[in-house]
Amino acid sequence: MKAIVKFSALAAAIASLAAVSCKKEEDKPQKEQYEADIIISFTAKNPAGTVFQGEIGKDTVYLKINPYLDPEEELKGCVPTFFISSGASVVPDASEPQDFGVKGGVKYTVTSYDGAKVHEYIVTWKASDKKPYGEGFSYCEITDGVNADNSNTADGPMGGVTPFNTLGWEGTRMDYYLPDGSGEKDSKLYGDLDCYIGYCGKHIVLFSRRYALEGDTQNATNVVHRDRLTPEGKLSLGSIDVTLMQTLANDWYGHLVAVVDKGDINEIYYWTDPFKDPVLLGTTTANLTPFAGDNEDCGNNLQVAGDITADAYITAQAPRSAEGEHYMLTVKGGVLSSEVEIIASGYESDDTGGWQMISIASDTIPCEEPDYILCDNTGELGANHGNQIYINTFDGITIGEVANPLLQNNLQTWWVGNGPSLYRTGAHRPYVSAMLINGKQYALFVGGSMWWQAMAVLEYDMDLSTLAHENANVAAYTGTVGWSYGGLGAWYWDREEEAGYVAAWWGRAGLVTRKLTCYE
């Protein structure tokens, strides 16, 4: 049987005194306690106050650390606390700070009470365990890919954005104002691509509606690697006429979804691999892209909650109205229902810029009458404080509202530029999508002002006011973007890796991506 002695700075001092003092025979440990082991627990606290839990093996103690953190930095100057066999001593002293992240670790020598046994341990590190399902993510990894620097801009840094012209398109990132002082609001070569994005397995698909309208299949779709953001080809369209493909998104698990407008009906397709032909899910008489005929500023939005190959909800804005109506289509067992539900937001969608969208907020699909996040243009185009975000019940009752949308100058908080509407009718801004990462609900925000663009991952609450992780809070100066098509977002949960992926497209700029890991 082992008795427990806890070692900390105080315990080490007491042990040191005991080693040089006289002890009565009856105070000595029993024979079976003459052992030399680190037992029960081992922890280490770094100068920042972070405590790392240890896993004790036969001759090794592993401190568990999130693998996306730098162990050399995080485990520098750590003070350990641990337990050893009764009466034993240890070198080095437990009160001495150690750099446990160094190659080879730190050696501790434990000597039994009678000096007959010596046990050497190496204290090092290994990846921590994943958080239980339902507890969300712990770390946001910056994964901006190639050329994610401050280059390729006419008048300001791009803040880590991977520029559009490294993602498969021609052109040069420029401000609204050309060098000769004139204004050019329509040029695709400046990044006004009316771009929709969606994850498809290990790839991101970028769909330019402007190139598609011209029948330019070479530039309508670009497929880039999810992590490296290097171009890897074009989306396999099968029998789809790209000029009729209106919008694109993905479901919770990285299946790409697109809507094709055939006039009287809309066809809905999905992909599990961007380089294989799509699967026709079904058709609907609901026009999920009612603005495609207006002009290039169609302002379409599409969100898919759940698994499109199993159970899912598809939502999209209905024709603009005073009631702010949206369509919801149901997928059960991979089959598209013929029924179409109408969700009325209670906020006008036929005013100002015409941009309004909803995102189903639920932990499971299917569910009964889920709440949803609502983004709405209000006020005049270009006017300050022209947008708002709400949390609504399924029947249109507002139960939450984003706090203080006027804080547009605090550029390191998510609400940067939550206010101004862009000058294009139907421009995409702001964009909010309810997220489910490792069983916990969050919200993805993509917005910006007339000059800045922003992305953040937020804790899901009634005012969406808390950042989930500072690395997911991105704001960058990209020039005058008031005439751009704004920005859209995408996210998915990789069930195989048990990690989340997030992306945002910023008009006139390019792509920002993040990886959300779930280690303790």
TORVORO-240815 format. One record per residue (C-alpha): residue number from 0; residue in one letter; chain; x, y, z. Coordinates in steps of 0.5 Angstrom, whole numbers, plus 500, padded with zeros to 3 digits. Each point is the difference from the previous one (the first is absolute). Last residue first. Example, Ala and Ser with C-alpha at 12.3 -4.5 7.8 and 13.67 -1.06 7.14 Angstrom:
BEGIN
   i aa ch   x   y   z
   1  s  A 527 498 514
   0  a  A 498 493 502
REM end
This chain:
BEGIN
   i aa ch   x   y   z
 519  e  A 482 540 452
 518  y  A 500 499 493
 517  c  A 494 502 495
 516  t  A 504 503 494
 515  l  A 497 506 496
 514  k  A 503 501 494
 513  r  A 500 507 496
 512  t  A 499 503 493
 511  v  A 500 507 497
 510  l  A 499 501 493
 509  g  A 501 506 495
 508  a  A 500 507 499
 507  r  A 495 504 496
 506  g  A 494 496 503
 505  w  A 502 497 507
 504  w  A 499 492 500
 503  a  A 500 497 506
 502  a  A 502 493 502
 501  v  A 499 495 507
 500  y  A 502 493 501
 499  g  A 498 496 506
 498  a  A 504 494 503
 497  e  A 498 493 501
 496  e  A 505 497 495
 495  e  A 495 495 497
 494  r  A 494 504 502
 493  d  A 503 507 497
 492  w  A 495 505 502
 491  y  A 498 505 495
 490  w  A 501 508 499
 489  a  A 498 505 494
 488  g  A 500 508 500
 487  l  A 498 505 495
 486  g  A 503 507 499
 485  g  A 498 507 497
 484  y  A 498 500 492
 483  s  A 504 506 500
 482  w  A 498 507 499
 481  g  A 501 502 507
 480  v  A 507 497 500
 479  t  A 505 506 500
 478  g  A 506 497 502
 477  t  A 502 493 503
 476  y  A 501 502 508
 475  a  A 500 493 504
 474  a  A 496 497 505
 473  v  A 501 493 503
 472  n  A 497 497 506
 471  a  A 501 493 500
 470  n  A 506 500 503
 469  e  A 497 503 506
 468  h  A 496 495 502
 467  a  A 492 499 501
 466  l  A 499 507 500
 465  t  A 494 502 504
 464  s  A 495 505 498
 463  l  A 495 496 496
 462  d  A 494 503 504
 461  m  A 496 495 502
 460  d  A 505 495 500
 459  y  A 505 495 495
 458  e  A 507 502 502
 457  l  A 503 503 494
 456  v  A 504 498 494
 455  a  A 503 507 497
 454  m  A 501 503 493
 453  a  A 501 507 498
 452  q  A 501 505 494
 451  w  A 502 507 500
 450  w  A 499 506 495
 449  m  A 493 501 500
 448  s  A 499 496 506
 447  g  A 500 492 501
 446  g  A 496 494 501
 445  v  A 501 492 501
 444  f  A 498 497 506
 443  l  A 500 493 502
 442  a  A 495 498 505
 441  y  A 502 494 506
 440  q  A 496 494 502
 439  k  A 503 494 504
 438  g  A 500 493 497
 437  n  A 507 500 498
 436  i  A 499 506 496
 435  l  A 493 502 498
 434  m  A 500 507 496
 433  a  A 494 505 499
 432  s  A 502 504 494
 431  v  A 500 508 500
 430  y  A 502 504 494
 429  p  A 499 507 500
 428  r  A 501 502 495
 427  h  A 499 497 493
 426  a  A 498 506 495
 425  g  A 493 499 498
 424  t  A 500 507 497
 423  r  A 507 502 500
 422  y  A 502 506 504
 421  l  A 502 496 506
 420  s  A 496 501 506
 419  p  A 503 503 506
 418  g  A 499 497 507
 417  n  A 504 494 502
 416  g  A 506 503 498
 415  v  A 505 497 505
 414  w  A 495 496 505
 413  w  A 505 495 501
 412  t  A 505 504 504
 411  q  A 507 501 498
 410  l  A 498 506 496
 409  n  A 496 504 505
 408  n  A 498 506 496
 407  q  A 493 497 498
 406  l  A 497 500 506
 405  l  A 493 502 498
 404  p  A 497 493 500
 403  n  A 499 500 508
 402  a  A 498 493 502
 401  v  A 498 495 495
 400  e  A 492 499 501
 399  g  A 497 494 503
 398  i  A 493 497 501
 397  t  A 497 503 494
 396  i  A 493 496 498
 395  g  A 500 498 493
 394  d  A 496 493 501
 393  f  A 507 496 500
 392  t  A 502 504 506
 391  n  A 505 506 498
 390  i  A 507 502 502
 389  y  A 502 507 496
 388  i  A 505 503 496
 387  q  A 500 507 498
 386  n  A 502 505 494
 385  g  A 500 507 498
 384  h  A 504 503 505
 383  n  A 503 505 496
 382  a  A 497 501 493
 381  g  A 503 497 494
 380  l  A 493 498 498
 379  e  A 495 503 504
 378  g  A 497 497 507
 377  t  A 499 493 501
 376  n  A 504 493 497
 375  d  A 498 494 504
 374  c  A 504 494 503
 373  l  A 495 495 503
 372  i  A 503 494 505
 371  y  A 495 495 501
 370  d  A 496 496 505
 369  p  A 498 493 498
 368  e  A 492 498 499
 367  e  A 501 493 502
 366  c  A 507 496 498
 365  p  A 503 496 495
 364  i  A 505 502 501
 363  t  A 504 500 506
 362  d  A 503 506 504
 361  s  A 496 505 497
 360  a  A 501 507 497
 359  i  A 497 501 493
 358  s  A 503 505 496
 357  i  A 496 506 497
 356  m  A 502 505 495
 355  q  A 498 507 498
 354  w  A 503 505 495
 353  g  A 495 504 496
 352  g  A 505 506 500
 351  t  A 495 505 503
 350  d  A 493 497 501
 349  d  A 497 494 497
 348  s  A 502 496 506
 347  e  A 496 503 505
 346  y  A 500 497 507
 345  g  A 495 495 503
 344  s  A 505 494 498
 343  a  A 494 496 496
 342  i  A 502 492 499
 341  i  A 496 497 495
 340  e  A 501 493 499
 339  v  A 500 496 494
 338  e  A 498 493 499
 337  s  A 502 495 494
 336  s  A 505 497 505
 335  l  A 507 499 498
 334  v  A 503 493 501
 333  g  A 506 498 503
 332  g  A 497 497 506
 331  k  A 496 506 501
 330  v  A 501 507 497
 329  t  A 496 506 502
 328  l  A 499 506 496
 327  m  A 500 507 504
 326  y  A 498 506 496
 325  h  A 501 507 502
 324  e  A 495 506 501
 323  g  A 502 507 503
 322  e  A 493 502 501
 321  a  A 500 507 496
 320  s  A 502 495 494
 319  r  A 506 498 496
 318  p  A 499 494 496
 317  a  A 502 494 505
 316  q  A 507 500 503
 315  a  A 503 493 501
 314  t  A 500 494 505
 313  i  A 502 493 499
 312  y  A 498 495 505
 311  a  A 504 494 501
 310  d  A 499 492 501
 309  a  A 504 495 497
 308  t  A 505 502 494
 307  i  A 499 507 501
 306  d  A 502 499 507
 305  g  A 498 506 505
 304  a  A 499 507 499
 303  v  A 500 503 492
 302  q  A 501 507 499
 301  l  A 499 504 494
 300  n  A 500 507 498
 299  n  A 499 504 494
 298  g  A 501 508 500
 297  c  A 499 500 492
 296  d  A 505 506 499
 295  e  A 501 497 493
 294  n  A 493 503 498
 293  d  A 493 499 501
 292  g  A 499 493 497
 291  a  A 504 496 505
 290  f  A 496 503 506
 289  p  A 495 495 501
 288  t  A 506 494 502
 287  l  A 496 495 504
 286  n  A 494 500 495
 285  a  A 495 495 504
 284  t  A 498 495 494
 283  t  A 505 495 503
 282  t  A 505 495 497
 281  g  A 504 494 502
 280  l  A 506 498 503
 279  l  A 504 500 494
 278  v  A 507 497 501
 277  p  A 506 504 498
 276  d  A 505 497 495
 275  k  A 507 498 503
 274  f  A 505 505 501
 273  p  A 497 504 506
 272  d  A 499 494 504
 271  t  A 494 499 504
 270  w  A 496 504 496
 269  y  A 493 503 500
 268  y  A 494 502 495
 267  i  A 494 504 501
 266  e  A 496 501 494
 265  n  A 495 506 500
 264  i  A 494 500 496
 263  d  A 496 504 495
 262  g  A 506 504 498
 261  k  A 505 495 500
 260  d  A 504 503 505
 259  v  A 506 496 503
 258  v  A 501 500 507
 257  a  A 507 497 503
 256  v  A 502 496 506
 255  l  A 507 497 502
 254  h  A 500 495 506
 253  g  A 505 502 505
 252  y  A 497 497 506
 251  w  A 495 506 503
 250  d  A 497 501 493
 249  n  A 504 504 494
 248  a  A 498 507 496
 247  l  A 499 502 493
 246  t  A 496 505 496
 245  q  A 497 501 493
 244  m  A 502 494 495
 243  l  A 496 502 494
 242  t  A 506 503 496
 241  v  A 504 493 502
 240  d  A 496 496 496
 239  i  A 500 494 505
 238  s  A 501 493 496
 237  g  A 506 498 504
 236  l  A 502 506 504
 235  s  A 507 497 502
 234  l  A 503 506 504
 233  k  A 507 503 497
 232  g  A 507 498 502
 231  e  A 505 500 506
 230  p  A 501 507 501
 229  t  A 504 501 507
 228  l  A 497 502 506
 227  r  A 505 496 504
 226  d  A 495 497 505
 225  r  A 493 499 496
 224  h  A 503 499 494
 223  v  A 497 505 494
 222  v  A 495 498 495
 221  n  A 498 506 495
 220  t  A 494 501 497
 219  a  A 497 505 495
 218  n  A 507 502 497
 217  q  A 501 494 495
 216  t  A 492 499 499
 215  d  A 500 507 498
 214  g  A 492 500 498
 213  e  A 500 508 501
 212  l  A 495 499 506
 211  a  A 505 495 503
 210  y  A 505 505 500
 209  r  A 496 505 504
 208  r  A 497 494 504
 207  s  A 507 498 502
 206  f  A 500 493 504
 205  l  A 506 499 505
 204  v  A 500 493 502
 203  i  A 504 498 506
 202  h  A 504 493 501
 201  k  A 501 494 505
 200  g  A 493 498 499
 199  c  A 496 505 496
 198  y  A 499 507 504
 197  g  A 497 506 497
 196  i  A 501 507 497
 195  y  A 496 505 497
 194  c  A 503 505 496
 193  d  A 497 506 497
 192  l  A 507 501 496
 191  d  A 501 507 502
 190  g  A 508 499 500
 189  y  A 503 505 497
 188  l  A 500 497 493
 187  k  A 493 498 501
 186  s  A 499 508 498
 185  d  A 493 503 502
 184  k  A 501 506 505
 183  e  A 505 504 496
 182  g  A 502 507 503
 181  s  A 504 505 497
 180  g  A 506 503 503
 179  d  A 505 498 495
 178  p  A 503 494 504
 177  l  A 493 497 501
 176  y  A 496 501 506
 175  y  A 496 494 502
 174  d  A 506 498 503
 173  m  A 504 495 496
 172  r  A 502 492 501
 171  t  A 503 498 493
 170  g  A 497 495 495
 169  e  A 500 493 498
 168  w  A 496 495 504
 167  g  A 502 493 503
 166  l  A 501 501 507
 165  t  A 506 504 500
 164  n  A 497 506 496
 163  f  A 494 500 506
 162  p  A 505 502 505
 161  t  A 501 495 506
 160  v  A 499 505 506
 159  g  A 505 501 505
 158  g  A 498 507 502
 157  m  A 499 503 493
 156  p  A 505 506 501
 155  g  A 498 507 497
 154  d  A 500 504 494
 153  a  A 501 496 493
 152  t  A 500 493 503
 151  n  A 504 494 498
 150  s  A 504 499 506
 149  n  A 498 500 507
 148  d  A 501 493 501
 147  a  A 496 493 499
 146  n  A 504 498 494
 145  v  A 498 493 501
 144  g  A 496 497 505
 143  d  A 496 504 505
 142  t  A 500 495 506
 141  i  A 499 503 506
 140  e  A 499 495 505
 139  c  A 494 501 505
 138  y  A 500 496 507
 137  s  A 496 497 505
 136  f  A 493 498 496
 135  g  A 494 498 502
 134  e  A 498 496 507
 133  g  A 494 496 497
 132  y  A 504 494 498
 131  p  A 506 499 505
 130  k  A 506 504 499
 129  k  A 505 497 497
 128  d  A 506 497 504
 127  s  A 507 504 500
 126  a  A 506 499 495
 125  k  A 506 498 504
 124  w  A 505 503 504
 123  t  A 507 498 504
 122  v  A 502 498 507
 121  i  A 505 495 500
 120  y  A 500 496 506
 119  e  A 505 496 504
 118  h  A 499 495 506
 117  v  A 505 499 505
 116  k  A 499 495 506
 115  a  A 505 498 506
 114  g  A 500 507 502
 113  d  A 497 498 507
 112  y  A 494 505 498
 111  s  A 500 499 493
 110  t  A 503 504 495
 109  v  A 496 504 494
 108  t  A 504 502 494
 107  y  A 497 505 496
 106  k  A 502 501 492
 105  v  A 498 506 496
 104  g  A 497 499 493
 103  g  A 504 497 494
 102  k  A 499 506 496
 101  v  A 498 506 504
 100  g  A 493 501 502
  99  f  A 500 499 507
  98  d  A 504 506 501
  97  q  A 501 500 508
  96  p  A 498 504 506
  95  e  A 504 498 506
  94  s  A 495 499 506
  93  a  A 500 492 499
  92  d  A 507 500 501
  91  p  A 504 496 495
  90  v  A 501 495 503
  89  v  A 495 496 504
  88  s  A 499 497 507
  87  a  A 496 494 503
  86  g  A 497 500 507
  85  s  A 493 498 497
  84  s  A 500 498 492
  83  i  A 500 507 496
  82  f  A 494 505 498
  81  f  A 501 505 495
  80  t  A 499 508 499
  79  p  A 505 503 495
  78  v  A 502 507 499
  77  c  A 500 502 492
  76  g  A 505 504 497
  75  k  A 499 499 493
  74  l  A 494 495 499
  73  e  A 496 504 495
  72  e  A 506 503 496
  71  e  A 504 493 499
  70  p  A 493 497 499
  69  d  A 497 504 495
  68  l  A 493 500 500
  67  y  A 496 496 494
  66  p  A 502 493 504
  65  n  A 495 502 506
  64  i  A 505 498 505
  63  k  A 500 494 505
  62  l  A 506 500 505
  61  y  A 503 493 499
  60  v  A 504 496 505
  59  t  A 504 495 499
  58  d  A 503 494 503
  57  k  A 495 495 501
  56  g  A 494 505 498
  55  i  A 497 506 503
  54  e  A 496 505 496
  53  g  A 500 507 502
  52  q  A 495 506 500
  51  f  A 503 507 498
  50  v  A 498 506 504
  49  t  A 500 507 496
  48  g  A 501 505 505
  47  a  A 504 505 495
  46  p  A 507 498 504
  45  n  A 498 492 498
  44  k  A 497 495 505
  43  a  A 502 493 500
  42  t  A 496 494 502
  41  f  A 502 493 503
  40  s  A 495 495 503
  39  i  A 499 494 504
  38  i  A 508 497 500
  37  i  A 507 502 499
  36  d  A 504 494 502
  35  a  A 505 498 505
  34  e  A 498 495 504
  33  y  A 502 498 508
  32  q  A 492 500 501
  31  e  A 500 492 501
  30  k  A 505 501 506
  29  q  A 496 504 504
  28  p  A 502 508 500
  27  k  A 504 502 505
  26  d  A 496 504 506
  25  e  A 501 494 505
  24  e  A 508 500 499
  23  k  A 500 507 503
  22  k  A 502 505 495
  21  c  A 506 505 500
  20  s  A 501 506 496
  19  v  A 504 500 493
  18  a  A 495 497 495
  17  a  A 494 503 504
  16  l  A 502 507 498
  15  s  A 500 499 493
  14  a  A 493 496 500
  13  i  A 497 506 503
  12  a  A 503 505 495
  11  a  A 498 496 494
  10  a  A 493 499 503
   9  l  A 500 508 500
   8  a  A 502 501 493
   7  s  A 496 494 498
   6  f  A 500 493 501
   5  k  A 494 496 503
   4  v  A 502 494 504
   3  i  A 495 494 499
   2  a  A 501 493 504
   1  k  A 501 494 495
   0  m  A 497 493 502
REM end
